[in-house]
Amino acid sequence: MTKIFARFMKDESGATAIEYGLIAALISVALITGATTLGSALDAKFTDLGTKLNEAGATTP
């Protein structure tokens, strides 16, 4: 039983897979956050542009 436990403690193959999984999760969170921020900024710009175009169209005879 001691040999099995010692072999289990030395095996690091599962730890590597977990590390890659954590890195992938962190990258995903960063990408989602960046896309959300960029999307909000673009939405604000297009809304502002649409408002300006509507105002310009309303004042032009």
Distance bins in CASP14 RR format, pairs under 12 A and 6 or more apart:
PFRMAT RR
TARGET T0000
AUTHOR 0000-0000-0000
RMODE 2
METHOD distances of the structure
MODEL  1
1 7 0 0 0 0 0 1 0 0 0 0 0
1 8 0 0 0 0 0 1 0 0 0 0 0
2 8 0 0 0 0 0 1 0 0 0 0 0
2 9 0 0 0 0 0 1 0 0 0 0 0
3 9 0 0 0 0 0 1 0 0 0 0 0
3 10 0 0 0 0 0 1 0 0 0 0 0
4 10 0 0 0 0 0 1 0 0 0 0 0
4 11 0 0 0 0 0 1 0 0 0 0 0
5 11 0 0 0 0 0 1 0 0 0 0 0
7 13 0 0 0 0 0 1 0 0 0 0 0
8 14 0 0 0 0 0 1 0 0 0 0 0
8 15 0 0 0 0 0 1 0 0 0 0 0
9 15 0 0 0 0 0 1 0 0 0 0 0
11 17 0 0 0 0 0 1 0 0 0 0 0
12 18 0 0 0 0 0 1 0 0 0 0 0
12 19 0 0 0 0 1 0 0 0 0 0 0
13 19 0 0 0 0 0 1 0 0 0 0 0
13 20 0 0 0 0 0 1 0 0 0 0 0
14 20 0 0 0 0 1 0 0 0 0 0 0
14 21 0 0 0 0 0 1 0 0 0 0 0
15 21 0 0 0 0 0 1 0 0 0 0 0
15 22 0 0 0 0 0 1 0 0 0 0 0
16 22 0 0 0 0 0 1 0 0 0 0 0
16 23 0 0 0 0 0 1 0 0 0 0 0
17 23 0 0 0 0 0 1 0 0 0 0 0
17 24 0 0 0 0 0 1 0 0 0 0 0
18 24 0 0 0 0 0 1 0 0 0 0 0
18 25 0 0 0 0 0 1 0 0 0 0 0
19 25 0 0 0 0 0 1 0 0 0 0 0
19 26 0 0 0 0 0 1 0 0 0 0 0
20 26 0 0 0 0 0 1 0 0 0 0 0
20 27 0 0 0 0 0 1 0 0 0 0 0
21 27 0 0 0 0 1 0 0 0 0 0 0
21 28 0 0 0 0 1 0 0 0 0 0 0
22 28 0 0 0 0 0 1 0 0 0 0 0
22 29 0 0 0 0 0 1 0 0 0 0 0
23 29 0 0 0 0 0 1 0 0 0 0 0
23 30 0 0 0 0 0 1 0 0 0 0 0
24 30 0 0 0 0 0 1 0 0 0 0 0
24 31 0 0 0 0 0 1 0 0 0 0 0
25 31 0 0 0 0 0 1 0 0 0 0 0
25 32 0 0 0 0 0 1 0 0 0 0 0
26 32 0 0 0 0 0 1 0 0 0 0 0
26 33 0 0 0 0 0 1 0 0 0 0 0
27 33 0 0 0 0 0 1 0 0 0 0 0
27 34 0 0 0 0 0 1 0 0 0 0 0
28 34 0 0 0 0 0 1 0 0 0 0 0
28 35 0 0 0 0 0 1 0 0 0 0 0
29 35 0 0 0 0 0 1 0 0 0 0 0
29 36 0 0 0 0 0 1 0 0 0 0 0
30 36 0 0 0 0 0 1 0 0 0 0 0
30 37 0 0 0 0 0 1 0 0 0 0 0
31 37 0 0 0 0 0 1 0 0 0 0 0
31 38 0 0 0 0 0 1 0 0 0 0 0
32 38 0 0 0 0 0 1 0 0 0 0 0
32 39 0 0 0 0 0 1 0 0 0 0 0
33 39 0 0 0 0 0 1 0 0 0 0 0
33 40 0 0 0 0 0 1 0 0 0 0 0
34 40 0 0 0 0 1 0 0 0 0 0 0
34 41 0 0 0 0 1 0 0 0 0 0 0
34 42 0 0 0 0 0 1 0 0 0 0 0
35 41 0 0 0 0 0 1 0 0 0 0 0
35 42 0 0 0 0 0 1 0 0 0 0 0
36 42 0 0 0 0 0 1 0 0 0 0 0
36 43 0 0 0 0 0 1 0 0 0 0 0
37 43 0 0 0 0 0 1 0 0 0 0 0
37 44 0 0 0 0 0 1 0 0 0 0 0
38 44 0 0 0 0 0 1 0 0 0 0 0
38 45 0 0 0 0 0 1 0 0 0 0 0
39 45 0 0 0 0 1 0 0 0 0 0 0
39 46 0 0 0 0 1 0 0 0 0 0 0
39 47 0 0 0 0 0 1 0 0 0 0 0
40 46 0 0 0 0 0 1 0 0 0 0 0
40 47 0 0 0 0 0 1 0 0 0 0 0
41 47 0 0 0 0 0 1 0 0 0 0 0
41 48 0 0 0 0 0 1 0 0 0 0 0
42 48 0 0 0 0 0 1 0 0 0 0 0
42 49 0 0 0 0 0 1 0 0 0 0 0
43 49 0 0 0 0 0 1 0 0 0 0 0
43 50 0 0 0 0 0 1 0 0 0 0 0
44 50 0 0 0 0 0 1 0 0 0 0 0
44 51 0 0 0 0 0 1 0 0 0 0 0
45 51 0 0 0 0 0 1 0 0 0 0 0
45 52 0 0 0 0 0 1 0 0 0 0 0
46 52 0 0 0 0 0 1 0 0 0 0 0
46 53 0 0 0 0 0 1 0 0 0 0 0
47 53 0 0 0 0 0 1 0 0 0 0 0
47 54 0 0 0 0 0 1 0 0 0 0 0
48 54 0 0 0 0 0 1 0 0 0 0 0
48 55 0 0 0 0 0 1 0 0 0 0 0
49 55 0 0 0 0 0 1 0 0 0 0 0
49 56 0 0 0 0 0 1 0 0 0 0 0
50 56 0 0 0 0 1 0 0 0 0 0 0
50 57 0 0 0 0 0 1 0 0 0 0 0
50 58 0 0 0 0 0 1 0 0 0 0 0
51 57 0 0 0 0 0 1 0 0 0 0 0
51 58 0 0 0 0 0 1 0 0 0 0 0
52 58 0 0 0 0 0 1 0 0 0 0 0
52 59 0 0 0 0 0 1 0 0 0 0 0
53 59 0 0 0 0 0 1 0 0 0 0 0
53 60 0 0 0 0 0 1 0 0 0 0 0
54 60 0 0 0 0 0 1 0 0 0 0 0
END
